[in-house]
Amino acid sequence: MKKGAFTLLELLVVIAMIAVIASLSVSDFSFAYSGAKRPPQAVLANSLKLARISAMELGEEVSLFFDAENSDMVLRKTFSGETVFRKNLFSLSEEDKKKLAEDAGYGAQSYPEISVLFRPDYPRLYNFSRSDSDGAEFLDSLRFSPNSSSTPAFVELLINGSRRALFKLDPLSAMPLATEGIDEK
């Protein structure tokens, strides 16, 4: 006996195949592009988290620096100076940086001026007077220890002179916490 209808299983398989094909045709494939650009704020927050994790994994103190020349966040082992990672705040690969350096006029014009400031939080934490904290306006680097603590500090991202992100590092957990402003007292 010959039937002219489809079974429920055949219909479900066809619907599933149509759904997969539709999702692939609509997708932007950003997951497949390794050079996907991320905003500098996200790269900075990620660098702070990775610095904390790296110190715990390596079992030794690490220091996070900002390399203004390349707009890179650089993590090094504090005592040996060995580089652990280097992350560009504009999500540029080494090849992209070389290409921009070769193309003189384009590289200087294409990305805004960026800076990262590390402002100590310990004058406020330990009730230092203004005279006690003189000379400690900004730090060169942040230190992360293997016990998950860090330099108590505010991390400020400036793009073309205006603040784009401000993170407060919790000194005990070394986790970056987004904040609205700095108490300037």
C-alpha positions in Angstrom: 0.0 0.0 0.0 1.5 3.3 -1.1 0.9 6.4 1.1 1.2 10.0 -0.2 1.9 11.7 3.1 5.0 12.5 5.1 5.7 11.2 8.5 6.1 13.5 11.5 9.8 12.6 11.8 10.4 13.5 8.1 8.7 16.9 8.6 10.7 17.6 11.8 14.0 16.8 10.0 13.2 19.1 7.1 12.2 21.9 9.5 15.4 21.5 11.4 17.5 21.6 8.2 15.6 24.8 7.1 16.3 26.4 10.5 20.0 25.6 10.3 20.3 26.9 6.7 18.4 30.1 7.7 20.5 30.8 10.7 23.7 30.4 8.7 22.5 32.7 5.9 21.4 35.4 8.4 24.5 35.2 10.6 27.2 37.8 10.3 30.0 35.2 10.9 31.7 37.5 13.4 32.7 34.5 15.4 34.8 33.2 12.5 36.7 36.5 12.1 39.6 36.5 14.5 40.3 40.2 13.9 36.9 41.3 15.1 37.2 44.8 16.6 36.3 45.4 20.2 35.9 48.8 21.8 38.9 49.9 23.9 36.8 49.9 27.1 36.2 46.2 26.6 39.8 45.4 25.9 40.9 47.4 29.0 38.4 45.6 31.2 39.5 42.2 29.8 43.2 43.1 30.3 42.6 43.9 34.0 40.8 40.5 34.4 43.4 38.6 32.5 46.2 40.2 34.7 44.5 39.0 37.8 44.1 35.5 36.4 47.6 35.4 35.0 49.1 36.2 38.5 47.2 33.3 40.0 48.0 30.9 37.3 51.8 31.8 37.2 52.0 31.8 41.0 54.0 35.1 40.9 53.5 38.8 40.9 52.8 40.5 37.6 52.6 44.2 36.6 50.3 45.7 34.0 51.7 48.7 32.0 50.2 50.9 29.3 52.5 51.3 26.2 51.4 54.7 24.8 53.4 54.4 21.7 51.5 51.3 20.5 48.3 51.7 22.5 49.0 48.4 24.1 48.2 47.0 27.6 51.3 45.0 28.5 51.5 42.4 31.3 55.0 41.4 32.5 56.3 39.2 35.3 57.3 41.8 37.9 60.7 40.5 38.9 62.0 38.9 35.6 60.4 41.4 33.2 59.2 38.6 30.9 56.2 39.6 28.9 53.1 37.5 29.6 50.7 39.2 27.1 50.3 42.4 25.0 46.8 43.6 24.0 46.2 46.4 21.7 43.3 48.7 22.8 42.2 49.1 19.2 42.2 45.3 18.7 45.0 45.6 16.1 47.1 42.6 15.3 50.9 42.8 14.8 50.4 42.7 11.1 47.8 45.5 11.2 50.3 47.7 13.3 53.1 47.0 10.7 50.8 47.9 7.8 49.7 51.2 9.5 53.3 52.0 10.3 54.3 51.6 6.7 51.4 53.7 5.5 52.6 56.9 7.2 49.7 59.4 6.7 47.0 56.8 7.2 48.2 55.4 10.5 48.5 58.8 12.2 45.0 59.9 11.1 43.0 56.7 11.6 43.0 56.2 15.4 42.3 58.8 18.1 44.8 59.6 20.8 44.4 57.2 23.7 45.8 57.1 27.2 45.3 54.9 30.3 46.0 56.4 33.7 46.5 54.5 36.9 45.5 56.6 39.9 46.3 55.3 43.3 43.4 54.7 45.7 45.5 54.2 48.8 45.6 57.9 49.9 41.8 57.7 50.3 41.8 54.1 51.8 44.4 54.9 54.4 43.3 58.5 55.2 46.5 60.1 54.0 46.6 63.9 54.0 47.2 65.8 50.7 50.8 66.3 51.7 51.3 62.5 52.3 50.1 61.6 48.8 52.0 64.3 46.9 54.0 62.8 44.1 51.6 59.9 43.9 49.2 61.3 41.4 49.6 58.5 38.9 51.3 55.1 38.9 53.4 53.6 36.1 51.9 50.2 36.5 49.5 48.1 38.5 50.7 45.0 40.4 48.7 41.8 40.7 49.8 39.2 43.2 49.1 35.4 43.1 46.8 35.6 46.1 44.3 37.6 44.0 45.1 41.1 45.5 46.3 44.1 43.5 47.3 47.7 43.8 44.3 49.7 45.0 43.7 52.1 42.1 41.4 53.7 39.7 42.0 52.9 36.0 40.9 55.7 33.7 40.7 55.4 29.9 40.9 58.7 28.0 40.2 58.9 24.2 41.0 62.3 22.7 41.2 63.8 26.2 37.8 62.7 27.4 37.1 60.0 29.9 35.5 56.9 28.2 35.8 54.4 31.1 36.7 54.4 34.7 37.3 51.3 36.7 38.1 50.9 40.4 40.2 47.9 41.2 39.1 46.1 44.4 42.4 45.7 46.3 41.4 42.3 47.8 39.9 40.6 44.8 41.7 42.6 42.0 38.4 42.7 40.1 37.7 45.8 38.0 34.5 47.5 39.1 32.9 50.1 36.8 32.4 53.4 38.6 30.8 56.7 37.8 33.4 59.2 39.1 36.3 59.8 41.3 35.9 61.5 44.6 38.5 64.4 44.2 38.7 65.2 48.0 
